[in-house]
Amino acid sequence: MLVGGVPRGAPDGELVTARRHAAAADRGRRRLEWRVADRQMLTRYPERFGALFCTIPLIDMRRYAKLLAGASWVAEYGDPDKPEDWAFIRTFSAYHLARPGAGYPPVLLATTRKDDRVHRGHARKMAAKLPAIGYPAYFCEPAAGGHGYDKDNRERAAFAAFGFSFLREKIGWRSDAAT
């Protein structure tokens, strides 16, 4: 989901909006093509976004198969313990692609303590790595919720509002400016 603008090419190659006005949010482990796309927002295309809200992230693809339900995804992603598979998997492992000097936007990484599928260590590691290499990273780990970071609609709405408030603040979107 994008907030504030769509960073896609116009016919003349210009962006439809400026980076500072584009923000994106994702949620959880999805099929491979989406998973690769949402992680690439941070590590492959950081120049396109002013802020990112990354929830229940599957980021450390070197260790994913050893954590919680990760072993059940080896058929989809590959086995990181096999050198030939790791050579491919490494190309979309955001934790391993993150590097100094890339110009990453502020990112809010969110997980939950009760997720039984994607281990919270993925978000924790990335939230620690980004500041260590010079980038703003924010971290949220509520005690409630599971893989969907909520137990009911009220928690789901509160969590979404929290994330979108972060995005709006980071891209400078004021409610009076939206009219």
C-alpha positions in Angstrom: 0.0 0.0 0.0 1.3 3.4 -0.9 0.6 6.6 1.0 1.0 10.0 -0.5 1.9 9.1 -4.0 2.8 6.5 -6.6 6.5 6.3 -7.5 6.1 4.9 -11.0 7.6 6.2 -14.2 5.8 8.8 -16.3 6.2 8.7 -20.1 9.1 11.0 -20.0 10.9 8.9 -17.3 10.1 11.4 -14.5 8.5 10.2 -11.2 4.9 10.9 -10.6 5.8 12.2 -7.1 8.9 13.1 -5.2 10.5 10.6 -2.9 9.8 12.7 0.1 6.0 12.3 -0.6 6.0 8.5 -1.2 5.6 6.0 1.6 4.8 2.3 1.6 3.5 -0.3 4.0 3.4 -4.1 3.8 2.3 -6.9 6.0 3.7 -10.4 6.6 5.0 -13.2 4.5 3.3 -13.5 1.2 4.1 -15.4 -1.9 7.6 -15.1 -3.2 7.0 -12.5 -5.9 5.4 -10.1 -3.3 7.9 -10.9 -0.6 10.8 -10.0 -2.9 9.0 -6.9 -4.1 8.3 -5.4 -0.7 11.8 -6.1 0.7 13.3 -4.5 -2.4 11.5 -1.3 -1.5 14.1 -0.8 1.2 17.3 -2.5 -0.1 17.0 -2.2 -3.8 14.9 0.9 -4.4 15.5 3.2 -1.4 15.6 6.3 -3.6 11.9 5.9 -4.4 10.5 6.2 -0.8 10.4 8.8 1.9 9.4 6.2 4.5 8.5 2.6 4.9 6.3 0.6 7.4 7.5 -3.0 7.3 5.4 -5.4 9.4 6.0 -9.0 10.3 9.1 -9.0 8.1 10.9 -12.0 6.7 14.2 -10.4 6.3 17.1 -12.7 7.3 16.8 -15.3 4.5 20.0 -17.0 5.7 18.3 -18.2 8.9 14.6 -18.2 8.0 14.4 -22.0 7.7 15.6 -22.5 11.2 13.0 -20.3 12.8 9.4 -21.2 13.6 7.5 -22.1 10.4 10.4 -21.2 8.1 11.3 -24.8 7.3 7.9 -25.2 5.6 8.9 -22.5 3.1 12.1 -24.1 1.8 10.2 -25.4 -1.3 9.1 -21.9 -2.1 12.3 -19.9 -1.4 15.1 -22.6 -1.5 17.4 -24.0 1.1 19.9 -21.4 2.4 22.1 -24.2 3.6 22.7 -25.3 0.0 25.3 -23.1 -1.6 23.6 -23.0 -5.0 20.3 -22.0 -3.3 21.9 -19.5 -1.1 23.5 -17.8 -4.1 20.0 -17.0 -5.4 18.3 -16.4 -2.0 21.0 -13.9 -1.1 19.8 -11.6 -3.9 16.6 -10.9 -2.0 17.7 -11.3 1.6 17.2 -7.7 2.8 19.3 -8.2 5.9 22.3 -9.3 3.8 21.7 -6.6 1.2 21.6 -3.7 3.6 24.8 -1.6 3.4 26.2 1.8 4.4 25.9 4.6 1.9 22.6 3.4 0.2 20.4 6.3 1.4 17.7 4.3 3.0 14.5 6.1 4.1 13.2 6.0 7.7 11.7 2.6 8.3 9.3 1.3 11.1 9.8 -2.4 11.6 7.0 -4.0 13.5 6.5 -7.6 14.7 4.6 -9.3 17.6 5.8 -11.5 20.4 3.1 -14.1 19.7 3.7 -14.7 16.0 4.0 -18.4 15.4 5.1 -18.2 11.8 7.6 -15.4 11.2 10.1 -15.1 14.0 10.3 -11.7 15.6 14.1 -11.9 15.4 13.9 -10.8 11.7 12.5 -7.4 12.6 14.8 -7.1 15.7 18.0 -7.8 13.7 17.1 -5.3 11.0 16.1 -2.7 13.5 19.5 -3.1 15.1 21.5 -3.3 11.9 20.1 -0.2 10.2 21.2 2.3 12.9 24.5 0.5 13.1 25.2 1.3 9.5 23.9 4.9 9.7 20.1 4.8 9.0 17.0 5.7 10.9 15.0 2.7 12.0 12.2 2.4 14.5 10.9 -0.7 16.1 7.6 -1.8 17.5 6.8 -5.2 19.2 3.5 -5.2 20.9 2.8 -8.1 23.3 -0.6 -8.7 21.8 -1.4 -10.2 18.4 -0.1 -13.1 16.4 0.9 -13.4 12.8 -1.7 -10.8 12.0 -0.5 -8.5 14.8 -4.0 -8.3 16.2 -6.6 -10.3 18.1 -9.5 -8.3 17.0 -10.6 -5.4 14.7 -9.8 -2.8 17.4 -6.2 -3.9 17.6 -5.9 -4.2 13.9 -7.1 -0.6 13.4 -4.9 0.7 16.2 -1.8 -1.0 14.7 -2.6 0.3 11.2 -3.2 3.8 12.5 0.1 3.7 14.4 2.0 2.7 11.2 0.2 5.2 9.0 0.8 8.0 11.5 4.5 7.1 11.3 4.4 7.3 7.5 2.5 10.5 7.4 4.9 12.1 9.9 8.0 11.0 8.0 6.8 12.2 4.6 5.4 15.4 6.0 1.8 14.8 5.0 -0.5 17.1 7.0 -4.3 16.5 6.9 -4.8 20.2 5.9 -2.5 19.6 2.9 -4.5 16.7 1.7 -7.5 18.9 0.8 
